[in-house]
Structures are given as C-alpha cells and as structure tokens.
Amino acid sequence: MAGSAKSGSKCTEGAPRGHTWDQGLVLGLGPWYCANVVGMPVLVQLGDGFGPEPVYPAGPEGDIDRTADDEGWIVDELYGSASEFVKDICDSLPTSGVGGTSRSQWLAESGDLDSSGEAMLLAGVPKLYPKWTSALKEAVSGDYERWFGDGTYVVSTKAPSDDQIAEGEGLPIPPGTYQASGWMEDCYWERTSEGGEIIDNQLATSALSITVTIAPSDGQFTSERCAVWKPVK
C-alpha cells in the first residue's frame, strides 16, 4: 500500500485494527492509515493534517526513519520503513560476497541503489552496519572490484551499462590478471581476438587454482565450469 495510496482514497476492507485517536478510528497500514474522519473510511498519511504525527523509536533506526520521512525518500512496499530496508540489504551482503560478485559489485548492480535506495543506504549503513560502509562507498562511486563467473565477456575498461547488467550479455572484463580458486572439474577458459581466433586456452580436468592474464589487445574472454575469477592484486 505504501507508495501507491493517495490521501482521501477509500479504505480497503479487512485492514488490521489499530488504535483510536480524537478524530476517529485508525487502522494501521504502514505509513498510511484508514481513518473515519467524515463518516466514511478514507486513507490518510501521517503528518498530512488528518492523522497523528509519526512517532520514531529512540536510536539509529528512528533517526533513519525520521530522516527518510523528512526528505521524502520512497521506501519499497516490501519494507515497512527505511531502516528495515537498510537492515535487509546489509544482512544479505555477507552471503552475496561469497557467490559470483564482490559485495560492492552486488550493491552497485543489484538495483538497490536506484530511486531513494542510495540515499537511505548512505544514511543508514554507517549507523547500523559500519563494517559495510567502505563497500557501499565503492559501489556508489562506481570504482569497485568486479568478479566474473561463467560466460563470455568483452575485454574493455568501460563500466557495464544498465542494459548489459540487466541482460547479462556483452558484459565487459578489464584486462589484467585473474585467478579462479576452489575445486574445479572440466574448467575451460579461452582468450580470443576480436575476430574470434583463439589466442590461448586450457581445459583443466581437475584443478584447485588457475591464473590467467588477459591482455588489453584481447577481444573476448570465455569461462565454462570454472570457479569465480577474481582480480589478482
């Protein structure tokens, strides 16, 4: 309901019961409330002159939610508040970094920085999850470490576009040295020219670690059944 309701709209039936206030019955609907103010239930928003002023809990969560309301940040309807959004994203980060993307890469390419997401995370992460502040700053800046799973990548120093991220095709991989670590069976990789000629390749029936250097003059890099390729620092 949040983000789509309009003040004065007719209330939906079966709304959860809340508390009463001096202008009528209030039914909790997240940041919107169902109020009998003129004899007919209508939706009103906290602080719009009809409903009660919002009450924020003491602590960083309340500070973030107050700031979100003051700034007019839009919270996805999946979450009840800005602080809940921040908590959910940060709780996902430990496992996100284990898979095919770095934590900052996951933040930058997941879509969670879109709309008001970036502002809410910049305000909330340092207060609730300070250990992820550096990953967030890298994601926001666009200068973050990228990891690469199976697929064919175009050798380029350009950052991936939104369309490339959404479609998962034509993604760029910067030239440099990469290493895939972990148990691998039948891992195949190849470096090719822009015209598709094989420059170098390898099929490893079993391996624990493989290192490949991609040259700036390469056209594409392909990986099949390998572990995640991470830049060698």
RAGIVEN-V920414 format. One line per field, one symbol per residue. phi: phi as a letter, one per 40 degrees, with the letter a starting at -180 (. if undefined). burial: I if it has 9 or more other C-alpha atoms within 8 Angstrom, else O. Layout:
phi->???
burial->???
This chain:
phi->.cgbcbdgcccccgcccbbbbcbicbbcbgcbbcbccbgbcbcbbdgcgbccccbbcchccccccccccccgcccdccbcaccccccccccccdccccccbcccccccbcgcccfcdcccccccccccbdcccccccccccgbbcbbbccibbccacccccccccccgbgccbccibbbbbhcbbfcbbabbcccgcccaaabbcaababbbbccdcccbbbbbgbcccbccc
burial->OIOOIOOOIOIOOOIOOOOOOOOIIIIIIOIIIIIIIOOOIIIIIIIOOIIOOOOOOOOIIIIIIIOIOOOOIOIOOOIIOIIIIIIOOIOOIIOIIOOIIIIIIIIIOOOIIOOIIIIIIIIIIIOIIOOIIOIIOIIIOOOIOIIIIIOIIIIIOOOOOOOIIOOOOOIIIIIIIIIIIOIIIIIIIIIIIOOOOIIOIOOIOIIOIOOOOIOIOIIIIIIIIIIIIIIOO
